[in-house]
Amino acid sequence: MQAARPRRPGNISVNNNGTPRIERVQPAATLPGGEISIFGSGFSASGPISPRVQFGEIDAGLVLAADSFLIVRVPDDAESSEVRVRSGESQSVPSTIALAHKIADNLHPVTNPAIDAEGNVYATYSGQRGQRVPVSLYRVTDGNVKPFVTELINPTGLAVAHDGALFVTCRHDGTVHRITPDGQSGQWIEGMGVATGLAFDANGNLYVGDRSGTIFKIGPDRQIYVFATLEPSVAAYHLAFSATGDLFVTGPTQSSYDRVYCITPEGEVSVFYRGLGRPQGLAFDAEGNLYVAASLAGKRGVVRIDPARQASLVLAGSNIVGLAMQRRRAVLATTSALYSLDWDVEGMPLFG
């Protein structure tokens, strides 16, 4: 009797007559340029012709190939959310992923974008320290990008107040500005050090992060308190409130093992999660999961951390500095652009 032929490592024992089959894509959401993994069978990576991965009719860049596993770079000009694998003359049934689409370019966000109750999106052109740029803030409405505010220097953190006004920190001079929906800007408070992160709690108190690790609490009457103090090396650049009233903070460093901090309403600081690379913008969904723009195990994008503190990469993409979620839509900010994503994730209501 003839001995069975040995199975090559990595092969999945599926009789698909040589036709590629996609079983899952991970993560299932991506920006153009992100790296995703495709799991399945019949990719024929050991054959004379390399497999091809396409988004619509556009080829993706092949990073790593095995017969049951592929890593690809999503094309920068990808528009179709249907991905397929081709092997010779055969091709897989398409698999659909969530693909973000660019809605604004030539920006310079450094933290989360902001979304108001009407769905308008706000993002900064922050510039280098002390740089005065022609337009400080932009508003995106139904895909139309328009200048919104011009006179701010180094706008950094953004947050929408209960009354619909937009608040902005300026790290150049440690000020916070209040901007009405018609674009009228006025200085609201000063003396915030190198003001960075910004967030409102459910009671209308405003929290401002400083690059020295101090977090200030400012009441509606503009009384200022020191709410919490982190290590001086932690720039409190990014702030977000959970539905339970805890404040979450990140400050990226050069470490690949950075922390996400949790601060109770009483100002008690603890480490919520440790092990992210350059964690930046934060947002919560309606189920209490935290989303962080960061790297996890060397893979870049958006990391979801559940209440049990289990982390997974749920969106692929490079240079992401912030995100905002409203209903089942996410807006992601990179260092130069804004992307919109129709996502199967329900964002937390604006004020919990």
N, C-alpha and C positions, 0 to 999 in steps of 0.2 A: 504493500500500500504506500502511495506517495505521501511523504511528510507534508504537513501544512506549511505554507509559506509564512515566514515571520512577518508580523505586522510592523510597519514603520512607526517609531515613536511619534506620538502626537496625533495619529490618525483616529478618527471616530469611525467605529464599525457601523456604517450606514450604507446600504446598497442604494445609491442614487443614480446608478448608470453613468457615473462621471459628470453629472450635472452639479454645479456648485449650489449649496444651500446655506442660507443665512439663518442661524438659530437665534442670535441676539446681537445687539450692538450696545457697547458700553463705553462711555455713558450714552444715554439715549437722547441727549441734547447737546448742541454744539454751536459755537461761533464759526464763521468761515476762518480757516487757518488752524482750527483745533485738531488735536490728535484723538482719534477714536479707535477702539478695538472691535473687530468683527469676529464672532465665534460661529463656527458651522462645520461644514464638511465639503469635500470635493474641490478644494481650492487649487489643487495640483501645483503647489508651490515648488515641489521637487522635480517637476517636469521641465521640458526644454523651453517652454514659453511661460513667462511669469504671469500670474493672475492680474487682472485689471479691476479696479474698483471705480465706479462712476457714480456721480451725483447728477441725475438726469443724463445728459450726454457729455458731461465734463469729467475728465479723468482726475482722480485723487492721487496724491503722491504716496507711493508705497514705501513705508518705513521698515516694516518687518513682515516676513511671510512664512507661514507654515501651512501644511495641508488643511489644518482645522482652525487656524488662527491668523488673523491679519491685523497689523496696525497701520493706519493710513492717516495722512494729513488732509483735512478737508480743503478743497480748493478755495482760494480767496474769492473767486468769482462765482462760487456755487450759489444757485438760486433754487434748485429743486431739493426737496426734502426726501426724495426717493433714492436710496442707495442700492446698487446691485453689484454683484461680483461676476466677472466674465473669465472664463477659462477656455482658451481656444475658441471653438465655435459655440460653446454652451454658455448660458448665463443663468443666474439665480432669479427666483421670484424677487421683485423689489421689496425692501424693508423700509418702512417710513420712520424717520427720526425727526426731532424738533430742531429746526435750523433757524437761527436768528438772522435777521435782515437789518442791514445798516440803515439808520434813519437820519444821521447827521455825521458830518465829518469836519476835519480841521478845527477840532476843539482841543481843550486841555483840561479834562476833569482830573481831580486828584482824590475825590471821595465819591460817595453815592450820588447819583442823580436824585432828583425829587419829582414826585408826581402829585399834582393837586387833585381835589375832588372831581374836577371836570376832565381829568385825564391829560392835562397839559404836562409836558415833561420839561424840567429845567436842568441845565448843565452849565458848567463854568468854562471860561478860558482863563486858567489861573496864572499862567506865565511864570517866569523865573522870579526869585525873591526880589521885590522892589520894582518889577517891570510893570509899566503902565501900558495896557493894551487898548486898542480901539473899542472893543466890546468885551465886557466882563462876564455877562450872563446871556445865555440864549434860551429862548422858549420854543419848544417844538409842539405844534398843534396840528393834528391830522396830517402828519408828514411834512408840514411846512415849518422851516427853521427861520426864526426871526430874531434879530437883536432885541434884548430886553432891558439891560442895564449897561451903562457905559463907564461910569466913573469909579468903580471899585478897583482896588489894587490887591492882587493875589487873593481873589475869592476862593474859599476852600470848602467848608462844610455848608450843607444846605438842609433846611428842614421847613416843612409847611406847618403853620400854626393852626389852632382850632378855628380861627376866624378867616382862614384862607390866605393870610399874608405869608410871604416867603421870607425866612430869616437866613442870613448869610454871614459866616465868619470871614474875616480878612486876616490872614496870618502875618501880613506885612506890619500892621500897627495894632493888632490885638483888639479890633473892634468887631461889633456885631451890628448888622444893618437889617432894618425891616423894610420889605418891599411890598407895596400893595399890588393887587392884581392888574392895575393899569400901568405898572412899571415905575411908580413914584418911590424913590429910595430915600431913606433917612437913617442916620446913625442912631442906634437904639441903646448901645452901651459901649464902654471902652474899658481898657485896663485888663484885658483877658490874656496877657502874655503873648505867646505865639499861638493864637486861637486856631483850632483845627476842627475836631469833630463837633457835631451839633445834633441834638435830639430833644423832642418834647415828651414829657410824660402825660398820663391821662388827665392830670389836674392842671395842665397848662404851664407847668414849670419848665424852664429851658435849661438844658445842660450843655456846657461848653468844655471841650477838652483842650488842654494846653500841651505843648510839646515837651514840657518838663514832667509830665505825668499827673498834673493836677486836673481835677474835674470840678468845675464850678457849677453851682445850682443858682439859677436866677428866677425869682418869683415874678408873677405878673406885675407886681409893684416895683420891679427892678432892684429889689434887695438881693445882694450877692452873698453867697455862702460858699465855703470850701466843702464840697460834698464828699470827695474821696481823693486819696493820693496813692498813685501807683509808684513803682520804681522810677527814679529820675530818667533812666534810660528808655522808658516806655513812652513814646509820643502817643497821646490819646487821640489818634487821628480819626478813628471811626467809632461811632456810637450807634446803638440801636436798643430800643426797649422791647421786652417780651410782653406778652399779654398779662403775665403775673406781676408786672411792675418792676422786674429786675432790669438793670442797665448792663448791657454787654459792650465790651470795649476791646478793640485791637489796636496795636501799634506795631507796624512791621519793622523788623530789624534785618540784619544780614544772616541771621540764623535760619537753619532749615527746620528748627524745632520750636517755633514761636508759640505763644499762648493766646487764648481767648479768655478774657476776664469777665467775671460776673459780679455785679455790685448790687446788694440788696437795697431796698428803699431806705434802710437805716445807715447806708454807707459802708457796709461790711464787704470787703474785697476777698474774692477767692478765685482760683484758677478753674475755669469750667472745662477747658480742653487744652492739651499740650501736644504739639506734634505737627503744626502746619508751617509751610514755608511762606513767608511774607503775607500773613493774613491782613486783609484790608477791609473793603466795604462789607456791611452786614445787613441782613434782612430776615424777617420771620415769616413763616407761612401760618395759615389759620390753624394748623394742628400743633403748633409749638415747635416745629423744627427750625433750626437756625441755619442760614445759608451764608457762607463766607467766601469772598473772592480770595483764593489762596492756592497753594500747591499742596498736594497730599501724596506722599511717597514718590515725589518727583514728577507727578502729573499735574498739569496746571489747568485751572478753570474755576468752577464754583463747587465748594464742598458743602454737603448737607450733614449737620450734626443733630441727631435726634435727641429727645430728652434723656435717653439712657446713655448719651455721650458716645454713640457709635457714629463714626464718620465714614462717608463715601463720596467719591467724586460723581456729581450728577450732571455736570455740564463741562464740556471741554472748551478751552480757549486760552489765548495768551494775552498778557498785559491788561487783565481785567482789574480795575481799581475799585469798582463799586457796582451796586445793583439796587433796584427798587422793584417791588412787586405790588400789583394792584389787580384784584380779581384773578383771572387766569392769564395775566400778561406780566412779563418781566422786561424791565429795561436795564441793559447792562452797559456800563461805561468802561471803555478801555482808555489808554493814555491819550488817545486822539479822536475817539469816535463814540457814538451811541448806537446801540443795537436794540431792536425790539424782538421779543420772542413770545409767540403764542405757546403757552406751556400748560401742562396738566398739573399745575400747582396753584392752589388757592392762596393768594397773598393775604396776610393779616390785615384787617381793617386799619385805616390810617391811624386811629388812636386806640388800638386794642379792642 
